[in-house]
Amino acid sequence: MSELSVRAVPPDAAEALRALRQRALREEPHAFLSSEAEGERRDLAEWRENLAGKWAGPEQWVLGAYRDAELVGMAGCFRGERDKERHKATVWGMYVAPEARGLGLGRALLSEAVARMRELEGVLQVQLSVTAGNEAALALYRRLGFRDYGREPRAMQVGEEFLDELYLVLPLDA
Ligand SMILES: CC(C)(COP(=O)(O)OP(=O)(O)OC[C@H]1O[C@@H](n2cnc3c(N)ncnc32)[C@H](O)[C@@H]1OP(=O)(O)O)[C@@H](O)C(=O)NCCC(=O)NCCS
């Protein structure tokens, strides 16, 4: 039986994280606004620098989902940096590799991101967005209490296809 865990990704795991993110962008082009080519342009040094710097907390992190020692999922989270956005946190880049789905790692990643944001005084809501039609992600977000507040038509173009984006929020003070 493998052991599942969620923890912040350390700088020395930059290569594994970059590879996981590239796999996500390549295999799930409808799920992320970043294209594979854009991901490719962010080199390993930048990932390392971010993990050791701005993503090392206390108000931003990249969480990793691990099956035993293997990185199989990720979620980024940051608190608003501008004076008037300090009460908001955003989750980005939620991804669990297909072979590790359905084990509760997506839920564990998002729960941990929300729990960490709850610890920060003054953060009142966590926000995220999802491509319309991504039922697995939507079910997960709604199950954890996120509610829809908006829809952007034609938010993204993938090849010839246009996709809407749904916006969701979880109030922490409700
Ligand atoms: C969305 C995603 C992160 C879910 O990860 P996961 O580890 O499989 O999710 P979990 O096993 O923790 O499931 C949690 C909940 O999500 C929902 N869910 C997960 N997969 C589902 C599916 N295929 N269909 C319907 N609901 C699903 C269920 O409500 C589940 O709750 P339950 O366990 O009480 O039934 C994963 O499918 C993924 O990476 N998809 C591709 C990338 C993506 O879409 N990212 C989101 C970008 S906004």
The ligand as an SDF file (V2000), in Angstrom:
LIG
                    3D

 48 50  0  0  0  0  0  0  0  0999 V2000
   -9.3230   17.8020  -10.8690 C   0  0  0  0  0  0  0  0  0  0  0  0
   -8.2550   16.8580  -10.2990 C   0  0  0  0  0  0  0  0  0  0  0  0
   -7.1600   17.7130   -9.6820 C   0  0  0  0  0  0  0  0  0  0  0  0
   -8.8950   15.9710   -9.2190 C   0  0  0  0  0  0  0  0  0  0  0  0
   -7.8690   15.2350   -8.6050 O   0  0  0  0  0  0  0  0  0  0  0  0
   -8.1220   13.8290   -7.8610 P   0  0  0  0  0  0  0  0  0  0  0  0
   -6.9240   13.5440   -7.0380 O   0  0  0  0  0  0  0  0  0  0  0  0
   -8.5260   12.7930   -8.8410 O   0  0  0  0  0  0  0  0  0  0  0  0
   -9.3770   14.1790   -6.9390 O   0  0  0  0  0  0  0  0  0  0  0  0
   -9.8330   13.4340   -5.6140 P   0  0  0  0  0  0  0  0  0  0  0  0
   -9.5320   11.9810   -5.7410 O   0  0  0  0  0  0  0  0  0  0  0  0
   -9.2590   14.1420   -4.4420 O   0  0  0  0  0  0  0  0  0  0  0  0
  -11.3870   13.6510   -5.6420 O   0  0  0  0  0  0  0  0  0  0  0  0
  -12.0120   14.6650   -4.8580 C   0  0  0  0  0  0  0  0  0  0  0  0
  -13.4050   14.9500   -5.3270 C   0  0  0  0  0  0  0  0  0  0  0  0
  -13.3680   15.4240   -6.6670 O   0  0  0  0  0  0  0  0  0  0  0  0
  -14.4950   14.9450   -7.3880 C   0  0  0  0  0  0  0  0  0  0  0  0
  -14.0110   14.1970   -8.5470 N   0  0  0  0  0  0  0  0  0  0  0  0
  -12.7420   13.7870   -8.7760 C   0  0  0  0  0  0  0  0  0  0  0  0
  -12.6660   13.1800   -9.9740 N   0  0  0  0  0  0  0  0  0  0  0  0
  -13.9040   13.1980  -10.4940 C   0  0  0  0  0  0  0  0  0  0  0  0
  -14.4590   12.7530  -11.7240 C   0  0  0  0  0  0  0  0  0  0  0  0
  -13.7200   12.1540  -12.6480 N   0  0  0  0  0  0  0  0  0  0  0  0
  -15.7890   12.9630  -11.9280 N   0  0  0  0  0  0  0  0  0  0  0  0
  -16.5450   13.5810  -11.0070 C   0  0  0  0  0  0  0  0  0  0  0  0
  -16.0640   14.0300   -9.8210 N   0  0  0  0  0  0  0  0  0  0  0  0
  -14.7700   13.8470   -9.5810 C   0  0  0  0  0  0  0  0  0  0  0  0
  -15.3070   14.1250   -6.4510 C   0  0  0  0  0  0  0  0  0  0  0  0
  -16.3020   14.9910   -5.9400 O   0  0  0  0  0  0  0  0  0  0  0  0
  -14.3260   13.7590   -5.3640 C   0  0  0  0  0  0  0  0  0  0  0  0
  -14.9710   13.6830   -4.1460 O   0  0  0  0  0  0  0  0  0  0  0  0
  -15.2480   12.2510   -3.4730 P   0  0  0  0  0  0  0  0  0  0  0  0
  -13.8950   11.6170   -3.2930 O   0  0  0  0  0  0  0  0  0  0  0  0
  -15.8870   12.6280   -2.1860 O   0  0  0  0  0  0  0  0  0  0  0  0
  -16.1150   11.5330   -4.4220 O   0  0  0  0  0  0  0  0  0  0  0  0
   -7.6730   15.9270  -11.4180 C   0  0  0  0  0  0  0  0  0  0  0  0
   -8.7440   15.2860  -12.0410 O   0  0  0  0  0  0  0  0  0  0  0  0
   -6.8450   16.6460  -12.4530 C   0  0  0  0  0  0  0  0  0  0  0  0
   -5.6580   16.9280  -12.2350 O   0  0  0  0  0  0  0  0  0  0  0  0
   -7.4290   16.9480  -13.6360 N   0  0  0  0  0  0  0  0  0  0  0  0
   -6.6760   17.5080  -14.7620 C   0  0  0  0  0  0  0  0  0  0  0  0
   -6.1840   18.9160  -14.4730 C   0  0  0  0  0  0  0  0  0  0  0  0
   -7.2870   19.8160  -14.0420 C   0  0  0  0  0  0  0  0  0  0  0  0
   -8.3830   19.7720  -14.5610 O   0  0  0  0  0  0  0  0  0  0  0  0
   -6.9680   20.6930  -13.0750 N   0  0  0  0  0  0  0  0  0  0  0  0
   -7.9080   21.6670  -12.5680 C   0  0  0  0  0  0  0  0  0  0  0  0
   -7.6370   22.9650  -13.2290 C   0  0  0  0  0  0  0  0  0  0  0  0
   -8.7880   24.2220  -12.6410 S   0  0  0  0  0  0  0  0  0  0  0  0
  1  2  1  0
  2  3  1  0
  2  4  1  0
  2 36  1  0
  4  5  1  0
  5  6  1  0
  6  7  2  0
  6  8  1  0
  6  9  1  0
  9 10  1  0
 10 11  2  0
 10 12  1  0
 10 13  1  0
 13 14  1  0
 14 15  1  0
 15 16  1  0
 15 30  1  0
 16 17  1  0
 17 18  1  0
 17 28  1  0
 18 19  1  0
 18 27  1  0
 19 20  2  0
 20 21  1  0
 21 22  1  0
 21 27  2  0
 22 23  1  0
 22 24  2  0
 24 25  1  0
 25 26  2  0
 26 27  1  0
 28 29  1  0
 28 30  1  0
 30 31  1  0
 31 32  1  0
 32 33  2  0
 32 34  1  0
 32 35  1  0
 36 37  1  0
 36 38  1  0
 38 39  2  0
 38 40  1  0
 40 41  1  0
 41 42  1  0
 42 43  1  0
 43 44  2  0
 43 45  1  0
 45 46  1  0
 46 47  1  0
 47 48  1  0
M  END
$$$$
